[in-house]
């Protein structure tokens, strides 16, 4: 692994370590909480990030089949903490294995056609793009997870208000 790829790996580790530390003490109710049925929970987003990392880094960059069913990552099935954390650990381990054999020059290769079809433009990006896209994706969902954690804590500590909005 060259210095550029090592720096990206270090950044991925930093983001994941800070995210996992931020949710380590979240109880199971908050891990599964969402503000409504159309929203994801912390557990669902962590599961999705694991699937996304396996896809973008494992499969698109490393050629390791992800066998991903993206829609299942968003199922409101209350995934168990241990299952979610195992998926995250496995995805991170796969990323380390893939990136350990990658040089920056390898990232100039185009992504497989399947990955290119997921984009809104006709351009076929390279593996640099895929890696940067995943970094952006991780940061985006990290923000959502931290917001859900904070909103969920507030929601559980705020007394219920009357449905009609009238003060009592």
N, C-alpha and C positions, 0 to 999 in steps of 0.2 A: 504494500500500500504506500503510495507516495504521499508527500506532505499535504497536498491539496485535499486528497480523499481522506487522509487522517484527520484533517481539520473539520471536515464535514461530519465524519463519524463522531468526533469529540462533541460537536454541536448537537448532534442527534442525542447522544448520551446525556448531555447537560439538560436538554429540553425534557426528555423522558424522565430523568432523575428528579427534576424539580416538579414535574407534573405528578409523578407517583408519590412524592413526599407530600404534596398538597392534598392528596386524597387518601393517604394512608390511614388517617384517623376518622375518616368519614364512616358513619355507621351504615349498616345494610339498608335501612330505610332511606337514607339520603342518597346512597349509591344508586338506588332504584327510582328515586323521585324524579318527576318531571312536572313542569308547570301545566301540562295538559296532554291529552292523548295524541295530539299531533306533534309533540316534541319528544326528543330523545332524552334518555337518562344518562347519568355519568357512566354507568355500566355499559350501556349501548354504545356510547361514543368511544369508550376504550376498546370495546370489541371491534368497532368499525375501524379505528386507527390500526389495530393489529392486522386486520384484513387488508387495509389499504397499504400498509408497509410491506406485507407479504407480496402484494400485487406489484406495486411500483418498484420496490427495490429487489425483492426476491425474484419475481418472474420477469418483469420488464428489463431490469438491468442485469440480473444474474442468470436468467433462463431457467429458474427453478419453478416448476408448475405450482401455482397457488391453489388451484382447485377452489377458487373463490366463488361464493354465491352472495354477491353484494347485498341483495335485498334481505337476506337472513340476518345480516348484521344489525338491521334496524327493527327487527321483530320485538314487540313489547312482551317478551317472555321472561323478564326478570332473571337475566343470566347470573349465575352464582359468582360471587367474588373470586373464588379460587379458579373457576373456569376462565373468567375474564383475565385475571392476572397471569394465568398459564399461557393464554393466547398472546398476551403482550410479551411475556418472556421469550416465547418461541419465535415471535416475529423479530424481536431485537437480536436474538442469537443468530437467526438467519441473515439479518442485515450485516452483522459483524462478519459472518462467514463470507458473504458475497463481497462486501467492500474490502475485505482483507486481500482479495486477489485482483482488485481493480486499480488501474492507474488512471490518472486524469485523462490521458490520451484515449483510453478505452471508452470514456464517456462521450466522445465525439461521434460514436456510432449511432445510426438511427435506431429508434425503438422499433420493436416488431409491429407489423401492420395492425394487429389486434389492438394494441395500446393506442396507436394513432387514431383509430376509429372512435375512440371515446372523447375526442376533442371536438370543439366547435368549428375549427378551421380545417381546411384541406391540407395544410402544411403537415409534414411528418417530422415531429421533433426528434431530437437526439436524446441520448441517455442523460446528458447534463440536465436537460429540461425536465426529464422524469424525476431526477433526484431533487432538483430545486422545487418542482411541483409538490413532491411529497413533504419536503421541509415546510413549505407554505401551508400545506394541508394539516400537518401536525400542529403548527402554531395556531391556525384558525380554530381547530377543535380544542386545543389547550385552553384558549380563551373562553370557549363555550363551556368547557368543563368547570373552569374556575368560577364563571358566572353562575352556573347551575348550583355549584356547591354553596356559594354565598346566598343566592336566592332561596335555596332550599333551607338553609339555616334560618334565614329571616322568616320564611313562611311557617316553619315549625315553631318559632318563638313568638309569632304575632297572634294575638287573640283573633278568633274568627269574627268577621264583621257581618252585620245583617245583610241579607241578599239584596234588599231594595236600596241599600246605601244610606238608609236613614240612621242618624246617630241615636244612641239610646242613653 
